Amino acid sequence: MKEFFASMEATQQFYWYVAIGASVIFIIQTIMTFVGADADTGVDADFDGNLDGASSPFQLFSLRNLVNFLLGFGWTGASLYTSFENKFVLGIVAFLVGTLFIVIFFLVMRALMKLSEDNTFKIEDTIGQTADVYMNIPAAKKGKGKIFVSIKGSTHELPAITASEEDIRSGSLVRVDAIEGGILLVTPISK
């Protein structure tokens, strides 16, 4: 390994050191991500600053983005070193590729965040939905019945009342119009 670096110019060695160092850190980060290890440094700090947007999934100045930049920068410089006569142009190209790595990481993270969804059941989501009557619903809000309503791919059995003049029989279709004290107010759907 020593002979490998001995024949290189200092700038070429710099690119190789950056590429190898960033690759080692990237591999460690990847393993820790898949293993589920906490990257806690053991440092306890007190901070009173304003962290607007700190909960966002992508932060421009982070260790992960620094490693992504250094991966693109280092490997571009190391692999294209002999292709460029002007080393300043190589530095610009390596910088642009490193920046491109950050942009690619951002786009991948944004696409992954779109895949997540909140499947938490909220009774308010039932308003406007069509439901099946499970237990008869007495007319004029004189008693409760039960309905099955599907929200976000999950079926829920919920109590329901109706202001309709007639009882709503089991097997009928209803529309949820409102919520009164945690009970769904429904109206029959005529076929």
C-alpha positions as CSV (number, residue, x, y, z in Angstrom):
1,M,0.0,0.0,0.0
2,K,2.9,2.3,0.8
3,E,4.4,1.8,-2.6
4,F,1.0,2.6,-4.2
5,F,0.9,6.0,-2.7
6,A,4.7,6.7,-3.0
7,S,4.6,7.0,-6.7
8,M,1.7,9.6,-6.7
9,E,1.8,13.4,-6.6
10,A,0.5,15.0,-3.4
11,T,-2.7,16.1,-5.0
12,Q,-3.5,12.6,-6.2
13,Q,-2.7,11.2,-2.7
14,F,-5.1,13.8,-1.3
15,Y,-7.9,12.6,-3.5
16,W,-7.2,8.9,-2.6
17,Y,-7.1,9.7,1.1
18,V,-10.4,11.5,0.9
19,A,-12.0,8.7,-1.2
20,I,-10.9,5.9,1.1
21,G,-11.7,7.8,4.3
22,A,-15.2,8.7,3.1
23,S,-15.8,5.2,1.9
24,V,-14.9,3.7,5.3
25,I,-17.2,6.2,7.1
26,F,-19.9,5.5,4.5
27,I,-19.6,1.7,5.1
28,I,-19.8,2.2,8.8
29,Q,-22.9,4.4,8.5
30,T,-24.5,1.9,6.2
31,I,-23.9,-1.0,8.6
32,M,-25.1,1.0,11.6
33,T,-28.3,2.0,9.6
34,F,-29.1,-1.7,8.8
35,V,-28.2,-3.0,12.2
36,G,-30.2,-0.2,13.8
37,A,-27.4,1.1,15.9
38,D,-27.8,4.5,17.6
39,A,-25.1,6.9,16.5
40,D,-25.0,8.5,20.0
41,T,-21.7,10.1,20.6
42,G,-22.1,10.3,24.3
43,V,-21.8,14.1,24.2
44,D,-24.3,15.9,26.4
45,A,-25.0,19.4,25.2
46,D,-27.4,22.1,26.2
47,F,-28.7,24.3,23.4
48,D,-31.2,27.2,23.4
49,G,-31.2,28.0,19.7
50,N,-34.1,28.0,17.4
51,L,-34.3,24.8,15.4
52,D,-36.8,25.8,12.7
53,G,-37.0,22.8,10.3
54,A,-34.8,20.6,12.4
55,S,-37.3,17.8,12.2
56,S,-37.1,17.7,8.4
57,P,-35.7,14.5,6.9
58,F,-33.1,16.3,4.9
59,Q,-30.6,18.8,6.4
60,L,-28.0,20.4,4.1
61,F,-25.3,20.5,6.7
62,S,-25.1,17.0,8.2
63,L,-22.5,14.3,8.6
64,R,-24.3,12.1,6.1
65,N,-24.2,14.8,3.4
66,L,-20.6,15.6,4.2
67,V,-19.7,11.9,3.6
68,N,-21.8,11.8,0.4
69,F,-20.0,14.9,-0.9
70,L,-16.6,13.5,0.0
71,L,-17.4,10.2,-1.7
72,G,-18.2,12.0,-5.0
73,F,-15.4,14.5,-4.6
74,G,-12.7,11.9,-3.6
75,W,-13.5,9.2,-6.1
76,T,-13.9,11.6,-9.0
77,G,-10.6,13.2,-8.2
78,A,-8.8,9.8,-7.7
79,S,-10.3,8.1,-10.8
80,L,-10.0,11.1,-13.2
81,Y,-6.6,12.4,-12.0
82,T,-4.7,11.2,-15.0
83,S,-7.4,12.3,-17.5
84,F,-7.0,16.1,-16.6
85,E,-3.9,18.1,-17.4
86,N,-5.3,21.1,-15.5
87,K,-5.7,20.0,-11.9
88,F,-7.8,23.1,-11.1
89,V,-10.5,21.9,-13.6
90,L,-10.3,18.5,-12.0
91,G,-11.0,20.1,-8.6
92,I,-14.0,21.9,-10.1
93,V,-15.3,18.7,-11.7
94,A,-14.8,16.8,-8.4
95,F,-16.6,19.5,-6.5
96,L,-19.5,19.4,-8.9
97,V,-19.8,15.6,-8.7
98,G,-19.7,15.8,-4.9
99,T,-22.5,18.3,-5.0
100,L,-24.4,16.0,-7.4
101,F,-24.1,13.2,-4.8
102,I,-25.8,15.4,-2.3
103,V,-28.6,16.3,-4.8
104,I,-29.1,12.6,-5.6
105,F,-29.2,11.7,-1.9
106,F,-31.8,14.5,-1.4
107,L,-34.0,13.2,-4.3
108,V,-33.8,9.6,-3.1
109,M,-34.8,10.7,0.5
110,R,-37.6,12.8,-0.9
111,A,-38.9,9.8,-2.9
112,L,-38.7,7.5,0.1
113,M,-40.5,10.0,2.3
114,K,-43.4,10.1,-0.2
115,L,-43.8,6.4,0.4
116,S,-44.6,6.8,4.0
117,E,-48.2,7.3,5.0
118,D,-50.2,8.0,8.2
119,N,-52.7,5.2,8.7
120,T,-53.8,6.4,12.1
121,F,-57.6,6.2,12.4
122,K,-59.3,9.5,13.0
123,I,-63.1,9.4,13.4
124,E,-63.3,12.7,11.4
125,D,-62.1,10.8,8.3
126,T,-65.4,8.9,8.2
127,I,-67.4,12.0,7.3
128,G,-68.6,11.8,3.7
129,Q,-67.8,8.0,3.5
130,T,-70.2,5.3,2.5
131,A,-70.8,2.5,5.1
132,D,-72.7,-0.7,5.5
133,V,-75.2,-1.0,8.3
134,Y,-74.3,-3.9,10.6
135,M,-77.0,-3.5,13.2
136,N,-80.3,-1.8,12.6
137,I,-80.3,1.9,13.2
138,P,-83.5,3.2,14.8
139,A,-85.2,6.2,13.2
140,A,-85.2,9.8,14.5
141,K,-82.1,9.4,16.7
142,K,-84.1,7.0,19.1
143,G,-81.2,4.6,19.5
144,K,-77.9,3.5,18.2
145,G,-77.0,0.9,15.5
146,K,-73.7,-0.1,14.1
147,I,-72.0,0.4,10.8
148,F,-68.9,-0.9,9.0
149,V,-66.9,1.9,7.4
150,S,-63.6,1.5,5.5
151,I,-61.0,4.2,6.1
152,K,-57.4,4.0,4.7
153,G,-57.8,0.3,3.9
154,S,-59.0,-0.7,7.3
155,T,-62.6,-1.5,8.3
156,H,-64.0,-0.2,11.5
157,E,-67.2,-1.0,13.4
158,L,-68.7,2.2,14.8
159,P,-71.9,3.3,16.5
160,A,-74.3,5.3,14.4
161,I,-77.6,7.2,14.6
162,T,-79.9,8.6,12.0
163,A,-82.3,11.6,11.8
164,S,-84.2,9.7,9.1
165,E,-87.9,9.1,9.6
166,E,-87.5,5.3,9.0
167,D,-85.3,2.7,10.6
168,I,-82.3,1.7,8.5
169,R,-82.1,-2.0,8.2
170,S,-79.0,-4.2,8.4
171,G,-77.3,-4.5,5.0
172,S,-78.3,-1.1,3.8
173,L,-75.8,1.5,2.6
174,V,-75.5,4.8,4.4
175,R,-73.4,8.0,4.1
176,V,-71.7,9.5,7.2
177,D,-72.8,13.1,7.5
178,A,-71.5,14.2,10.9
179,I,-70.3,13.2,14.3
180,E,-72.4,13.9,17.4
181,G,-70.7,13.1,20.7
182,G,-68.5,10.4,19.2
183,I,-71.4,8.7,17.4
184,L,-71.8,8.9,13.6
185,L,-74.8,10.6,12.1
186,V,-75.8,8.8,8.9
187,T,-78.4,9.1,6.2
188,P,-79.6,6.2,4.0
189,I,-78.4,6.0,0.4
190,S,-81.3,5.1,-1.9
191,K,-80.5,2.5,-4.5
